[in-house]
Amino acid sequence: MSSLVPVVYYGGFLVLFFFWIYGIVSFGLDVKNKVIPGIKQYRRGRKRQKAKQEHEQEQNEQEQQLY
């Protein structure tokens, strides 16, 4: 009986440690595969929107200068 206690004790820690590491790795992969691409896409969209606004503003200025 006394040799069973350490086996159960360390076995339990091993199981908890496995799920703890699994959670950390899963979080890292989620950040790498979902969050970072989402941020990059958001920045590209903002950059395109800004360039489009600048282009429209330049067109409006040119139209106003023609009148």
Secondary structure, DSSP 8 states (H G I E B T S, - for coil): -TTHHHHHHHHHHHHHHHHHHHHHHHHHHHIIIIIHHHHHHHHHHHHHHHHHHHHHHHHHHHHHHH-
